[in-house]
Amino acid sequence: MPLQCGITLTDVELVVATYGTHDSSADNVIVFPTRFGGTHEDNEYLVGEGMALDPGRYFILVPNLLGNGVSTSPSNASGPFVGGHFPPTTIYDNVMLQRRVLTERYGIDHVHLAVGWSMGGQQAYHWAALFGDQVDKLAVIGGSARTSPHNQVFLEGMKAALTADGAWNHGSYDSPPTRGLRAIGRAWAGWGFSQAWYRAELFRELGYSSLEDFLVRYWEGLYLKRDANNVLSMLETWKHADISSVRAWSKWRNARW
């Protein structure tokens, strides 16, 4: 797989979860890419009978983002790409790979809906921009077509929190950089929920006895489960997200809206 960075990534595996049955006569294909740090299992809460993403009506494909630990990632790559040597990948790279899998593996050349949350939404935007004549509808939840400068600053802060741990060792760690992973969890906590949410102490409704309990068990616990190089790979993908052809996106939007 040739990447935008100029490196060819070998032995690539894109893991795709599917729900429902493909009906070529009914135009029922939905592409639902995963978010930052999420896997296909994290998307399942929006898939179900009687819901908007109903597998009884649609054939729903959930491709896992490169770098998320399920598809090819620093933690499971082979040869020269393992760990901190994993090349930078982009949203464009991911969508082009997803497109190949849909056409070559499933024989699909038309998508009824591209939908996603956060980085999944960025992938949905790219689907519309790159394959506008093959994507009927677009639904983006909490995502942007481009990663703004302010968002890049936020991501750089997350990266600094993680890599400040001496155990990280430029990605060549013998044991997980747990201090850095805990730090990035706490740093992310202030962005994941609003001021009003914390003021109302809604973490208590989730079963946490105090703010510290929430920070330790939820946020630190969330990142301690992740591989540090995978996190950094996805951060770089997010940081450089940019629709490759704004004109293509504008043409698609104007034609349908």
C-alpha positions as CSV (number, residue, x, y, z in Angstrom):
1,M,0.0,0.0,0.0
2,P,1.7,3.3,-1.1
3,L,1.2,6.0,1.5
4,Q,1.0,9.8,1.1
5,C,4.3,10.1,2.9
6,G,6.0,8.3,0.1
7,I,6.6,5.0,1.9
8,T,5.0,1.7,0.8
9,L,3.5,-0.1,3.7
10,T,3.7,-3.9,3.2
11,D,1.6,-6.8,4.7
12,V,-1.3,-4.4,5.3
13,E,-4.4,-5.8,7.0
14,L,-7.6,-3.8,7.2
15,V,-10.0,-5.4,9.7
16,V,-13.7,-4.7,8.8
17,A,-16.7,-5.7,10.8
18,T,-19.9,-6.2,8.9
19,Y,-23.6,-6.1,10.0
20,G,-26.5,-7.1,7.9
21,T,-26.6,-8.3,4.3
22,H,-25.6,-6.7,1.1
23,D,-28.5,-6.2,-1.3
24,S,-27.1,-4.8,-4.6
25,S,-30.6,-4.0,-5.8
26,A,-31.5,-2.0,-2.7
27,D,-28.6,0.4,-2.4
28,N,-28.2,-0.4,1.2
29,V,-24.4,0.0,1.9
30,I,-23.3,2.1,4.9
31,V,-19.6,2.8,5.7
32,F,-19.1,3.6,9.4
33,P,-15.3,4.1,10.1
34,T,-13.9,4.0,13.7
35,R,-12.9,7.0,15.8
36,F,-9.6,7.8,17.5
37,G,-8.7,4.9,19.8
38,G,-11.9,3.1,19.0
39,T,-12.5,-0.3,17.4
40,H,-15.5,-1.7,15.6
41,E,-16.8,-2.8,19.0
42,D,-17.0,0.8,20.1
43,N,-19.3,1.5,17.1
44,E,-21.8,-1.2,17.9
45,Y,-23.9,0.9,20.3
46,L,-25.2,2.8,17.2
47,V,-26.1,-0.4,15.3
48,G,-29.2,-2.3,16.0
49,E,-32.7,-3.3,15.1
50,G,-35.1,-0.4,14.8
51,M,-32.2,2.1,15.0
52,A,-30.9,4.4,12.2
53,L,-28.2,1.9,11.5
54,D,-30.4,-1.1,11.3
55,P,-28.7,-4.3,10.0
56,G,-32.1,-5.6,9.0
57,R,-32.2,-2.8,6.4
58,Y,-28.6,-2.0,5.6
59,F,-25.3,-3.7,5.0
60,I,-23.0,-1.8,7.5
61,L,-19.3,-2.0,7.2
62,V,-17.1,-0.8,10.0
63,P,-13.4,-0.5,8.9
64,N,-10.9,-0.2,11.7
65,L,-8.5,2.8,11.5
66,L,-4.9,2.1,10.7
67,G,-3.0,2.4,14.0
68,N,-5.9,1.5,16.3
69,G,-4.4,-1.8,17.2
70,V,-6.8,-4.0,15.2
71,S,-5.9,-3.1,11.6
72,T,-2.2,-2.8,10.8
73,S,-0.6,-0.7,13.6
74,P,2.7,-0.1,15.3
75,S,1.8,-2.7,17.8
76,N,1.2,-5.5,15.3
77,A,3.2,-4.5,12.2
78,S,6.0,-6.6,10.9
79,G,9.5,-6.1,9.5
80,P,10.8,-2.5,9.5
81,F,7.5,-0.9,10.5
82,V,7.2,-2.3,14.0
83,G,6.8,0.0,17.0
84,G,8.2,3.5,16.7
85,H,9.2,2.8,13.1
86,F,5.6,2.8,11.8
87,P,5.2,5.3,9.0
88,P,2.8,8.2,9.2
89,T,-0.6,7.5,7.7
90,T,-3.4,9.9,6.8
91,I,-7.1,9.9,6.6
92,Y,-6.7,9.8,2.8
93,D,-4.6,6.7,3.1
94,N,-7.3,5.0,5.3
95,V,-10.2,5.9,2.9
96,M,-8.3,4.8,-0.2
97,L,-7.6,1.5,1.5
98,Q,-11.2,1.1,2.6
99,R,-12.3,1.8,-0.9
100,R,-10.1,-0.9,-2.2
101,V,-11.5,-3.4,0.2
102,L,-15.1,-2.5,-0.6
103,T,-14.5,-3.0,-4.3
104,E,-12.1,-5.9,-4.3
105,R,-13.4,-7.9,-1.4
106,Y,-17.1,-7.1,-1.5
107,G,-17.7,-6.0,-5.0
108,I,-19.3,-2.7,-3.8
109,D,-18.9,0.4,-5.9
110,H,-21.7,2.5,-4.4
111,V,-22.3,3.7,-0.9
112,H,-25.7,4.8,0.4
113,L,-24.3,6.6,3.5
114,A,-20.9,7.5,4.9
115,V,-21.1,8.2,8.6
116,G,-18.7,8.6,11.5
117,W,-17.9,10.2,14.8
118,S,-14.8,12.4,15.4
119,M,-12.0,10.9,13.3
120,G,-14.6,8.5,11.8
121,G,-16.4,11.7,10.7
122,Q,-13.2,12.9,9.0
123,Q,-13.1,9.7,7.1
124,A,-16.7,10.1,6.1
125,Y,-15.9,13.6,4.8
126,H,-13.1,12.1,2.7
127,W,-15.4,9.5,1.3
128,A,-17.7,12.2,0.0
129,A,-14.9,14.4,-1.3
130,L,-12.9,11.6,-3.0
131,F,-15.9,9.5,-4.3
132,G,-18.6,12.1,-4.6
133,D,-20.4,10.3,-7.5
134,Q,-20.5,7.1,-5.5
135,V,-21.7,8.4,-2.1
136,D,-25.3,9.4,-1.7
137,K,-25.5,10.7,1.8
138,L,-23.1,12.0,4.5
139,A,-23.6,12.1,8.3
140,V,-20.7,13.5,10.4
141,I,-21.0,13.5,14.2
142,G,-18.5,15.7,16.1
143,G,-16.0,15.7,13.3
144,S,-14.4,18.2,11.0
145,A,-13.3,18.1,7.4
146,R,-9.9,19.5,8.4
147,T,-8.0,19.5,11.7
148,S,-7.9,23.1,12.8
149,P,-4.8,24.9,14.2
150,H,-6.5,24.9,17.6
151,N,-7.1,21.2,17.4
152,Q,-3.5,20.6,16.4
153,V,-2.3,22.5,19.5
154,F,-4.5,20.2,21.6
155,L,-3.0,17.1,20.0
156,E,0.5,18.4,20.4
157,G,-0.2,18.7,24.1
158,M,-1.4,15.1,24.3
159,K,1.8,14.0,22.4
160,A,4.0,16.0,24.8
161,A,2.3,14.5,27.8
162,L,3.0,11.0,26.6
163,T,6.5,11.3,25.2
164,A,7.8,13.1,28.3
165,D,7.9,9.7,30.0
166,G,11.5,8.5,29.9
167,A,10.3,4.9,29.4
168,W,8.9,5.9,26.0
169,N,12.4,5.9,24.6
170,H,11.4,7.3,21.2
171,G,9.0,4.4,20.7
172,S,11.5,1.7,21.5
173,Y,10.2,0.9,24.9
174,D,10.7,-2.5,26.7
175,S,7.7,-1.9,29.0
176,P,4.8,0.5,28.5
177,P,5.4,4.1,29.4
178,T,2.7,4.1,32.1
179,R,3.4,7.5,33.5
180,G,3.0,9.0,30.0
181,L,-0.2,7.0,29.4
182,R,-1.7,8.2,32.7
183,A,-0.7,11.8,31.9
184,I,-2.4,11.8,28.5
185,G,-5.5,10.3,30.1
186,R,-5.7,13.2,32.6
187,A,-4.9,15.8,29.9
188,W,-7.6,14.4,27.7
189,A,-10.2,14.5,30.5
190,G,-10.5,18.3,30.3
191,W,-11.5,18.1,26.6
192,G,-13.7,15.0,26.7
193,F,-16.5,16.6,28.7
194,S,-17.8,20.2,29.1
195,Q,-17.5,22.6,32.0
196,A,-21.2,22.1,32.7
197,W,-20.8,18.4,32.8
198,Y,-18.1,18.6,35.4
199,R,-19.9,21.3,37.4
200,A,-22.9,19.0,37.7
201,E,-20.6,16.2,38.7
202,L,-22.3,13.9,36.2
203,F,-19.4,11.4,36.6
204,R,-21.3,10.2,39.7
205,E,-24.1,9.0,37.5
206,L,-21.6,6.8,35.8
207,G,-20.7,5.1,39.1
208,Y,-17.7,7.1,40.2
209,S,-17.5,8.3,43.8
210,S,-15.4,11.4,43.2
211,L,-13.6,13.4,40.5
212,E,-10.3,11.7,41.4
213,D,-12.0,8.3,41.2
214,F,-13.2,9.2,37.7
215,L,-9.8,10.5,36.6
216,V,-8.0,7.3,37.8
217,R,-10.5,4.6,36.9
218,Y,-11.9,6.0,33.7
219,W,-9.4,8.3,32.0
220,E,-6.1,6.7,33.2
221,G,-7.6,3.3,32.9
222,L,-8.6,4.0,29.3
223,Y,-5.2,4.9,28.2
224,L,-3.3,2.3,30.2
225,K,-5.1,-0.3,27.9
226,R,-3.6,1.3,24.8
227,D,-0.3,0.9,23.2
228,A,1.7,4.2,23.3
229,N,2.9,3.9,19.7
230,N,-0.6,3.3,18.5
231,V,-1.8,6.4,20.3
232,L,0.9,8.5,18.7
233,S,0.2,7.1,15.2
234,M,-3.4,8.0,15.5
235,L,-2.6,11.4,16.8
236,E,-0.4,12.1,13.8
237,T,-3.2,10.9,11.5
238,W,-5.7,13.2,13.2
239,K,-3.3,16.2,13.3
240,H,-2.7,16.2,9.6
241,A,-6.3,15.4,8.5
242,D,-7.2,17.6,5.5
243,I,-9.6,16.9,2.7
244,S,-7.4,16.4,-0.4
245,S,-9.7,18.2,-2.7
246,V,-11.9,21.0,-1.3
247,R,-13.3,21.6,-4.8
248,A,-14.5,18.0,-4.9
249,W,-16.2,18.3,-1.5
250,S,-17.8,21.6,-2.5
251,K,-19.1,20.1,-5.7
252,W,-20.6,17.1,-3.8
253,R,-22.2,19.4,-1.2
254,N,-23.7,21.8,-3.7
255,A,-25.1,18.9,-5.9
256,R,-27.0,17.4,-2.9
257,W,-27.9,20.3,-0.7
